[in-house]
Amino acid sequence: MVEARRPMNLYELLIAVLLVATTGCAPTPSPETPLFDADSRIILEQDGPTEFIYWVLPNDERLWGADLGEVPSLMTFRDSLRLVLGEQRFLGTVEKESTQGMDTSIIAMETNGDRINALLVHTGTLGSIRPMHFLEAQLLNYQISKYPFLGHPTEFHAFIVKNPAEDTLKVYFGASDQPWPPKPGPLIKEMEKDLANDWRLIYHMHDHFEGEANNHLGILAPSLADAQYYQWLAEDFGLENALITNGMHTVVIERSEFDTFESH
């Protein structure tokens, strides 16, 4: 039986039309399907667009690799952003948000806490920015397949726990149709059961976005609230690493760095 493909959304249709117009070729469908979808999720709580869910996965090495797999909504976002900004502005924006080579001396001249955190990352003082990995891309693709980054941007948060004995992962996920993610009470409650049985909280992940005035691409650094949250998760649940992605790159922040960021 051949699985039916979902209809294209507006952004995907725009990209397909432009590809045909510029190259004479329509995009070739991938034989793969996204890793995360509604059929494979386990629902903890759901209220309209607000959902608290999780997936169970084997800890396959592909999850941590640079091959993103089938992520049509993420690719549509990237192609759409390039079209909206134009090639030069697009490349400049991506470079600006992924650099870690800024002069460290400018940190001392800044007084805004959120800006200080951004400078700590972009000077290479804290965190490590790299291209997105498979797991991050698949999670973001799941959320923006419902709420496109350019048309209806939202933040989600995910808690990734690992069972070392069985080499198994659970990916707890909370999101809605609002700009900020819902409070993760149902996820925390379920995750605590795993942690009590020798699972480890290896990652917290969320996404950042910006408005049109800032070229849409999110800042790869924790806000004051993010940094405070990481400190709490580390103290109470043993969080080992944090991930922030903007759809192009991801910053990886180690537990030893949490207290060095500015926080509330």
N, C-alpha and C positions, 0 to 999 in steps of 0.2 A: 504493500500500500504506500503510495507516495504522499508524504506529509505536505499539507497546504502551507504556502508561505503567506505571512501576514501582508496586508496591503501596504504600499509605501506611504509614509507620512509626507507632509508638504515639503520638508527640507530634502528628503530622499528623492522625491519626484523632481525637484528643482535640479539637484545634482545630476540625475539621470538624463534629463533633457539637455543640460549643458554638456555632458559628456558626448552625447550623440551629436550635438551641434558642432563641437570643437574637434572631435576625433572620428566621427562617423561610426562609432562603436557603442553599443549599449553595455553597461556593466555586466560582468559574468557572475551569475549566482554561485555562491560557495556551497560545496556539498556539506560543510559543517553547519552546526547550529550553535548559537550562544550557549555558554555553560550554565548561566543562571536564567531561569524563566519561571513563569507562574506555575507550570505543571510540576516542576521538580521541587518547589519550595515546601517547607513545613510551616504552617501558620500557627503562631502563638496567639496573636490577637489581630483583629482587623476591624476598622471602623471607617467605612467609606474609603477615601484615598490613603488613610493612615494605616500602615501595616508594620507589624513586628513579626519577622519570619526568620527561618534559618535553613541552611542547606548542610548536608553531611557529605564530605568528600574524602577520598584517599589523598594522602599527601604526596601527590605526583610532582616530580621535579619540573614539569611543564608550567605549573602554577607560578613559579618564580622566575620564568624565563622571559625573554624579550619578544618572542613570537606571540602576538596578541590574540591569534585565532580569529574566529568570526565575530566581529563587533560592528555590525552595520550602522547602528545609531551613533557610535563614537566616530566612525569614519565620516559619517554625514556631518557631524559637528565640525570636525577638522576641515573638511572641504568647504563647508558653509562659511566658517570663520575666515578662511583664505579668500573667499569670494567677497565677503562683506568688507574686509579690511583692505583688500588689494595685496598683491604679492610682497611688495617692499615693507609695508606696514605690518603685515602678518609675520614675516620673518623677524623683523625688529622686535615685535612684541614677544614672540616665542623666545628669542635670545635674551631679552631683558628679564623675563621671568624664570629663566633657567641658569643664568650666570651665577657663578660663585667666585668671581674674580674682582669684585669691587674693593676699593681701598678701605682697610679696616679703620683708618684714622677718622673716618666720617661718623663712626658709631658714637664717639664721645660728643659730637656736636648735636646729636638728636635727643629730644626730650619726650617725644611721643612713644609710649610703650609698644604699640603695634608696629610702628615704624622701626623701632629698635630691633624687634624680633625679626622683621624682614631683612634688616641689614646684617644681623647675626648670621642668617642663612646665606644671603647673597655675597657676603665677604668670605664665605667659606669657614667662618668661625665655628658654626654649629650646623649639624645636619648634613646630609649628602643628597644632592639632586641628581636624578638619573631618569632616563626614559621609562615610561610606564611598563610594568610587567603584566603578564597574562591575567593574574587574579584581579588586580586593580582595574584593568581595562574591562574585564567581564562584569564586575560589579557596577562600574559606572555606566556601562552599556545598558544594563538592566534598568537603572533608574531613568536614564535619558531616553530610553525607548518609549517611556510614558510621558515624560516632561522634558522636552528638548532644551539643551543648555542655552541656546540663543533665544528661544521663544518663551520658555517657562522654566527658568533655572531654579533648581532646588538643591539643598544639601541633604545628604544621607549620612548615617554613620554605621560602621560595621565593627564587630568585635570578632576577631579570629582566634579561636582557641584550638589547641593541639593536644591530642592524646599521644604521648611519646611511646607508650607501650604498644599501641596498635598502629601508630603512624597515621592517624586519622585526624581530619579537621572538621570543625563546625564553624560555619560563617553566620553569625547573628547579624541581622540587618534591620534597621529601622528608618522609615522615610514616610513622606506624605507629599501633598501637592503644594506645600508652603515653602518659602525660602529657607527656613531653618528646620532641622530635623526634630521630630517629637522627642520628648523626654524618654530615656531608654529603660524605664522601670521594668517592663515585661522582659526585655532582653537580659538585664542584669539579674533578675530573679532566676531565670532559667540557667544563665551562665554560671551562677554561684553553685549550682548542683554539680556542674562539670568540674569546677575548680576544687570542690570538696572531694572529688574522686581522681585527683592527680592530673587533671588537664591543666594546661598553662595558657595564659592570655598572652599570645605572642605578638599580636598587632591590634591596635585600634586604627581605623581608617575612616577618613571623610574627604569630601571634595570641597574646593573653593572655586568661586566664580566672581566675576566683576560685572559692572554695568557697561553700557555702551561708551560712556565717557572714558573708561579705563580699558577699552578694547576687549572687554568680555573675559579675558583670560585671568583666572584666579591667581592670587599671591601664594607662593609656595613657602609659607611660614605660618607658625601658629599665632593666633590672636592672643590677647591677654587671657581671654576666657578659655581658649584651647589649652594654653600652657598650664593654667590652674587645674583644668580637667585631667590632663595627663598626670600631674602630680598626685591627684586623688586616686586615679585608677592604679597608679604604681603602688601607692601606699596600701590601698585596700584590697587590690586584686592582683598585684604583681605584674602589671603591664610591662612588657619588655621593650616594645618599639611602637612608634606612631608613624602613620603614613598620611600625607596630604597630597592629593592629586588635583590637577586642573584640566585634565583631559589631554595633555601633551606630555607632561613630566610629573614626577612624584618626588617629594622630599621624604627621606627616611631619617627619623629622629630616634636616637637610642635613649634608653632609660637614663643613662648617666648624664644626659644633656638636659633633661626636663627642668631641673631646678635652676639652670643658668638662664633660661628665657625669662623675660619680664612677664609677670602674671598679676592678676587681681589680688 
